[in-house]
Amino acid sequence: MTTRVTLQSLPDGRVVVDKQSLPTDSANRKQEAQWLALARNQGIVRLVGVTEDPFTIRTAHAGTTTLRTARPAPRTAARLLGSTAETLTNLHERNLAHGKLAMDHIIVSGDARTTLCSPDGTVTDAATDLAGLGQIVDEMIERWDADSVTIDQRSEWQALADRLKATDASYTARRAQMALARLASDSVDKPTGPISKLTISKGSLPKPRLPSLKTAAGVAGIFVVLAAVASWSRLTSAIVGPPEVGPALELIIGSDLYQVGDRSYVAVAVPTPCEGQPVAVLLDSSSVVWVFSEAGDGVQASSLAQVPGATDLTVTSADGCGQVWATGPAGQSLVVGS
């Protein structure tokens, strides 16, 4: 043991935590106290004061349940880790880092809030925090498996852990926060029930041109989407119509013209797709998101997710890769990208 931690009740009714350094303590507790004073944030335990001989850090009591003892289910864990990622984002934007991120240093303050404690005080590299968060995700997956907890989005959880531990400078706490928000969302689920097949059909394109904007009337934001995509690359987007109710509309990918879907669909081509990203995405009337992994005559789409209430697709670009959001009155969900 390097420190002695005790709860104290002050005369004014406040409960505080005293962290007293012991002779075997090799950590720089004064640096830790200075960091707490500098890093003040609602997601960080609040420094009340320090005393000397022996050196003791006094902080406001934030709770006794940690992420390790709470044992949250996947969606709850995603909300809690999302709160942690939000705090890390605030720290990293101020060139600060926690430096000792672990389950025991994440206090659960509520169903969706966490408070960080016990920082290193000397670490400044944000990658240390991201690697720590990735290790925590790995530990959560191992615990869920040990407890026979069903992980509906296992591949997404594992991908997040791997990305966090990869120490990729382009991956940030804010991007992790977005990924965790998606994992926490109750509105994004894998599609269920029989869904008809979708294929992409190659048409003829006499000369390079953009699809007619007249077909986009009445769809909120589609003109903005078209302008944004056209400015990034030759990939463009259009509303699509079914052969049974009228001629299919057009989706241009590169220099080729394709026809897809029916009148209830919105289609976009992913701008600057990164490795493994689809080239085209569709949203149908039942709010199922479909993706084409490649452009080619007769290529079949696969169902990606069902986002109830979604009515439109929005494309953006982040760190050089394409992103696609399913949007509607209830908000937006990231369906392609991270």
C-alpha positions, 0 to 999 in steps of 0.5 A, a space after each residue: 500500500 502506498 496511500 491511505 484513503 479515508 472518508 471524512 465528514 466536515 462540520 458543514 456536512 460535506 463528505 471528502 476523501 483524504 488520500 494520504 501518502 505513505 513512506 512507500 509511496 513513490 508517486 509524485 502526489 504534489 504533482 497529482 494535486 497540482 494537476 487536479 487544481 488545473 484540470 477542474 472539470 465536472 468529470 474530474 474529482 474536485 480538489 478541496 485542498 492539501 496538507 503537509 506532513 504527511 502530504 494529503 490530497 483532499 477531494 470532494 467525495 464523488 461516490 464509492 462505485 467504480 466501473 469495476 464494481 458496477 459491472 454495467 451491461 453493454 449499453 450502460 457501459 457505452 453511456 458511462 465510457 462515453 461520459 469518460 471520453 467526453 471528459 478526456 476530450 476536454 482534457 486533451 483539448 487543453 493539452 492535459 492527460 489523465 495518464 492512469 486510466 483504469 476501471 478503478 479510477 472511473 467513479 460511476 456517478 449515475 447511470 450515464 455519468 462518470 468522474 475520474 480520480 487518481 491521475 498520474 499528474 505528470 503524463 501529457 500524451 493523449 495516446 496514453 489515455 486512449 490506450 487505457 480506454 481501449 484496454 478497459 473496453 477489452 476488459 469489459 468484453 472479457 467480463 461480459 463473456 465470463 458472465 455470459 452477457 450477450 454483446 449485440 454489437 461485439 464486432 463494434 466493441 472490439 473494433 473500438 478497443 483495437 482502434 484505441 490501442 493502435 495509438 493512431 494520432 488521427 483517432 481522438 477521444 471525441 471520435 471515441 465518444 461518437 462511437 460510444 454514443 452509437 453503441 449506447 443508442 437504443 435506436 440502432 439495431 440490426 434489421 430483423 425480418 425478411 427484407 427483399 434483395 437490392 442490387 445495383 445495375 450499371 447504366 450507360 453514361 455518354 459523358 460525365 455529368 451530375 444527376 438532375 437536381 429536380 428529383 431532389 426537390 422536397 428532400 431536406 438537405 439533399 442539395 447541400 449533400 450534393 454540393 458537398 459530395 461534388 466538391 470532394 470527388 466525382 462521387 455524387 448522390 441522388 434520390 432513387 425510384 423503383 422500376 415498378 412505379 417509374 424509371 430508377 433514378 441515377 447514382 454516379 460513382 466515379 465515371 459510371 452511372 448506376 440505378 438502384 432502389 425505389 422511390 422511398 429510398 435515399 442513396 449516397 456515395 461515400 466521399 473519399 471512402 477509406 479501406 473497408 468502407 462501402 461505395 454506396 449507401 441506401 436508406 429505405 422506407 422502413 429505415 433500413 440502411 443498406 450498403 454496397 461494398 463495391 460498384 458493379 453491375 448486379 452487386 447486391 447490397 447488404 443490410 447494415 442497421 435499422 434506425 427507426 424514424 430515420 428519413 434521410 442520409 447525410 454525408 461528411 468527411 472526418 480525418 480523410 475518411 467518409 462518414 454517413 449519418 442516418 438522420 430524422 426527427 429523433 436525431 442522427 446515428 452514425 452508420 458508416 465511419 467512426 
